Amino acid sequence: MSGSASSAMTLGELFSGFALLSADHAGRQVAGLTLDSRKSGCDFVYFALSGKSTHGLRYVDDVIAAGALAIAVDADDPQLTDALTKHISSRALLIRVTDLSAVVGELAARYYGNSRDGLTVIGVTGTDGKTSVSHCIAQALNASGRPTGLVGTLGWGLPGNLHKSDMTTPDPVELHRQLAEIRRAGAAYACMEVSSHALDQGRVNGIGFEVAVFTNLARDHLDYHGTVEHYGRAKQRLFEKEGLSAVVINADDAFGRHLLKSTLAPVRPVAYAIDQDADVFAESVTETVSGLVLLIRHAGKRMSVESRLVGRFNAYNILAAFGVLSALGLADEEIAEALASLQPVEGRMEKFAAAGKPTVIVDFAHTPQALALVLGELKKYCKGELWCVFGCGGDRDKGKRAEMGRAAEALADQVVVTNDNPRTEDPQAIADEILEGFTDAACATVILDRAAAIEYAIDQAGAEDWVAVAGKGHEDYQIFGAQRLPFSDRAVVQASLGVAAP
């Protein structure tokens, strides 16, 4: 279920300022909140909202049967007919709230006791790098003695004890429950990934962000947003949140420069960059197969930061984390020491190797930009041929499929096209659309069985070759139709090489 508040709360206290209740109803104790009818329980408040494919009002009988105390609806919801109103009101309390979908986050924040005083929240958005940057920030803050929790793609909780999550950014009620649990576990900070979908749907409403971070903007999620412009506008909403003290933005990204120009006092803009001068500027980036050395200039000081993270894009992640810690008031020397302790993130440029076999990298890269970055980095270290195994998700932006094929052909010596999460689409049709990006599609090998594709690449590659397995990273499932089947790139790679994770 969606849990209970840290202290008892009545309906009147919960809905004060949002809905008028009779004295009898206002005094009733609330046991929990939920937007998911399957998680409702006795004396819960159920928010019956309209979703992309269904409406919460369809499940009111289920929540009433589970003992729901009240059902909250949007005051202007056209689905709430007179007949349905009468049906619900005869069995449970019906509460009408103006613009409920926009304020449910505020109600959840009130219920779970989340406030700026209790938890400092950092939000990270962008097309690529949200997970890596979030983990870099959380690792660095924890290393500096500041307990920090995480909410994102890899799960939620304190590092080392993350609970799995189905969404990068969960629904508002679940999100506030998670933040409350993180606070109760002793964290003073929380770093969370903020997806464009979450911003567009108001899932992060009610959260008092202290710092917002922008990584980059490239084509993605156009199946939902329609255009890159609308996609960017959704991202921008994070930087317009009231109460922000600072924004940390990649100035080497064109949209990042737009965000910097749009930042108004009293919010403090912190730009980071490699290719141009910035508040946090990498004067030099030295890359080796074992890590990075950055010479960072900040506030008139120069300092060297060494890291086990590999790849130029991880230099950007380190700079973003530096900017956030600086915005939070940490001294430069303390920041540099904390960043030196960063560990690789699961499924993000994760390296596997065995004697006499190719080196294999598992990465979450699932956009043309991210795939090109990963392959470009690996070519620097690969002495033999560079292999690439990847696919594209079904029921998602079809326009990026050919672009990903184009990137793979341009940068890899051998390409194996396979399944990702085909969902309801024909896997062969997805592969065909990827091949449209090749100048010579005959150069690609198509093996739709993803495990077989990975095994084939590792078996065919030489000892000095490198194999990039891209697209799923940490994920431990594959989606076919409505089924989510167990599957892990990491596990297949480990079995093929005969090794355990490093």
Secondary structure, 3 states (H helix, E strand, C coil): CCCCCCCCEEHHHHHCCCCCCCHHHHCCEECEEECCHHHCCCCEEEECCECCCCEHHHHHHHHHHCCCCEEEEECCCCCCCHHHHHHHHCCCEEEEECCHHHHHHHHHHHHHCCCCCCCEEEEEECCCCHHHHHHHHHHHHHHCCCCEEEEECCEEEECCEEECCCCCCCCHHHHHHHHHHHHHCCCCEEEEECCHHHHHHCCCCCCCEEEEEECCCCCCCHHHHCCHHHHHHHHHHHHHCCCCCEEEEECCCHHHHHHHHHCCCCCEEEEEECCCCCCEEEEEEEEECCEEEEEEEECCEEEEEEECCCCHHHHHHHHHHHHHHHHCCCCHHHHHHHHCCCCCCCCCCEEECCCCCCEEEEECCCCHHHHHHHHHHHHHHCCCCEEEEECCCCCCCCHHHHHHHHHHHHHCCEEEECCCCCECCCHHHHHHHHHCCCCCHHHEEECCCHHHHHHHHHHHCCCCCEEEEECCCCCCEEEECCEEEECCHHHHHHHHHCCCCC
